Structure formats: C-alpha cells, structure tokens
Amino acid sequence: QVQLVESGGGLVQAGGSLRLSCAASRSIFSTNTMGWYRQAPGKQREQVARIDSGGSTYYKDSVKGRFTISRDNAGNTLYLQMNSLKPEDTAVYYCKYTVTFLNFYWGQGTQVTVSS
C-alpha cells in the first residue's frame, strides 16, 4: 500500500500562483506515471498533468504554459507549480500514482480557490 498526501492548496487572487505537493510514503515516482487531477463542483474529474517514469510530461491544453509538473524522487514528492491562475482553475486537486491500469492510488485532495 502507498499513501499519498497533497498539500499547498488555498485561496489566491486571479493571476497568482500556488505550488501543490504530493508526498508519498515511499519512493515511487521513478517507477511509473504520476498525475494531477482536478474536480470542480458539478463537473467530471479531469487530468491536468502527468509525468511518466522517463520524465516526459503532458498537460491539458487549458493549462499549458501555466502549470508545470515535476518530481523530487529523493524526497518522494510530486509537485504542480501553478502560475497565472484563473477562476476556472478552482477545484479540488488530486494526486494519482498509476502502477497498472487496475492498480493505482489517490491522495485525499487539496482545495484550490481562485478569486476574481
């Protein structure tokens, strides 16, 4: 079992920045894909960014150029740097570790609220 704990969410003004962190109970971030997802009220959960075992990154079109996903393997931590935040970025953000299609882990989520 792997435990994931997100932190770094909060309330920010539009145009501001936040850095989310996802701490794992053991070193896992170099073994397979890690991702950040978000879910706004009344909407489907969506993937906003992911990083694979080789370090390649992928982003949802609406966050390209604003968000950066990275990992600190030695510290067992995944990050999401969010810049130029917009009200539509408001959501609960979740960290996910995917081992296989049927073997994955979620964090508990952290709230991000962007005011206009």
C-alpha positions as CSV (number, residue, x, y, z in Angstrom):
1,Q,0.0,0.0,0.0
2,V,1.2,3.5,-0.9
3,Q,-0.1,6.6,0.9
4,L,-0.3,10.0,-0.9
5,V,-0.9,13.3,0.8
6,E,-1.5,16.5,-1.1
7,S,-0.8,20.0,0.3
8,G,-0.3,23.5,-0.8
9,G,-3.8,24.4,-1.8
10,G,-5.5,27.6,-0.7
11,L,-7.3,30.8,-1.8
12,V,-5.5,33.1,-4.3
13,Q,-6.3,36.0,-6.5
14,A,-6.6,35.6,-10.2
15,G,-3.1,35.9,-11.7
16,G,-1.5,34.5,-8.6
17,S,0.5,31.3,-8.1
18,L,0.4,28.2,-6.0
19,R,2.6,25.1,-5.7
20,L,1.0,21.9,-4.8
21,S,2.9,19.0,-3.3
22,C,2.1,15.3,-3.1
23,A,4.2,13.3,-0.6
24,A,4.4,9.5,-0.9
25,S,5.0,7.1,1.9
26,R,7.9,5.6,0.0
27,S,9.9,6.2,-3.2
28,I,7.6,5.6,-6.1
29,F,7.8,8.5,-8.5
30,S,10.6,7.0,-10.7
31,T,8.7,3.7,-11.2
32,N,5.6,4.7,-13.2
33,T,3.3,7.5,-14.1
34,M,2.2,10.2,-11.6
35,G,-0.5,12.7,-12.4
36,W,-2.5,15.6,-11.1
37,Y,-6.3,15.7,-11.5
38,R,-8.9,18.2,-10.5
39,Q,-12.6,18.2,-9.9
40,A,-14.8,21.3,-9.8
41,P,-18.3,21.2,-8.3
42,G,-20.8,19.5,-10.7
43,K,-18.0,18.5,-13.1
44,Q,-16.1,15.4,-14.0
45,R,-12.7,14.8,-12.6
46,E,-10.1,15.6,-15.2
47,Q,-6.4,15.1,-15.7
48,V,-4.5,18.3,-15.8
49,A,-0.9,17.0,-15.9
50,R,1.1,13.8,-15.8
51,I,4.7,12.7,-15.7
52,D,5.9,9.2,-16.7
53,S,8.8,7.1,-15.5
54,G,11.1,8.6,-18.1
55,G,10.3,12.1,-17.0
56,S,8.2,13.1,-20.0
57,T,5.4,15.5,-19.1
58,Y,1.9,16.1,-20.6
59,Y,-0.6,18.8,-19.9
60,K,-4.3,19.6,-20.5
61,D,-4.5,22.2,-23.2
62,S,-6.0,24.8,-20.9
63,V,-3.1,24.8,-18.5
64,K,-0.2,24.6,-21.0
65,G,2.3,27.3,-20.3
66,R,0.9,28.0,-16.9
67,F,1.3,24.7,-15.0
68,T,4.5,22.7,-14.5
69,I,4.6,19.1,-13.1
70,S,7.8,17.8,-11.6
71,R,9.0,15.3,-9.1
72,D,11.6,15.0,-6.4
73,N,12.5,11.3,-6.3
74,A,14.9,11.6,-3.4
75,G,12.2,13.4,-1.4
76,N,9.3,11.2,-2.6
77,T,7.4,14.3,-3.6
78,L,5.4,15.3,-6.7
79,Y,4.8,19.0,-7.4
80,L,2.5,21.1,-9.5
81,Q,3.5,24.7,-10.0
82,M,0.5,26.7,-11.0
83,N,1.0,30.2,-12.3
84,S,-1.3,32.8,-13.8
85,L,-4.2,31.2,-12.1
86,K,-7.7,31.8,-13.3
87,P,-11.1,31.4,-11.6
88,E,-11.8,28.4,-13.8
89,D,-8.9,26.6,-12.2
90,T,-10.9,26.5,-9.0
91,A,-11.3,22.8,-8.0
92,V,-10.1,20.1,-5.6
93,Y,-6.8,18.8,-6.9
94,Y,-5.8,15.2,-6.5
95,C,-2.5,13.3,-6.9
96,K,-2.6,9.9,-8.5
97,Y,0.0,7.2,-8.8
98,T,-0.6,4.6,-11.6
99,V,1.2,1.3,-11.3
100,T,-1.0,-0.5,-13.9
101,F,-4.5,0.1,-15.3
102,L,-6.0,-1.7,-12.3
103,N,-3.5,-0.8,-9.7
104,F,-3.4,2.9,-8.7
105,Y,-3.6,5.2,-5.7
106,W,-5.2,8.5,-5.0
107,G,-4.4,11.2,-2.5
108,Q,-7.2,12.9,-0.4
109,G,-7.2,16.1,-2.4
110,T,-6.4,19.7,-1.7
111,Q,-8.7,22.7,-2.4
112,V,-7.6,25.4,-4.8
113,T,-9.8,28.5,-5.0
114,V,-9.1,31.4,-7.4
115,S,-11.0,34.6,-6.8
116,S,-11.7,37.2,-9.5
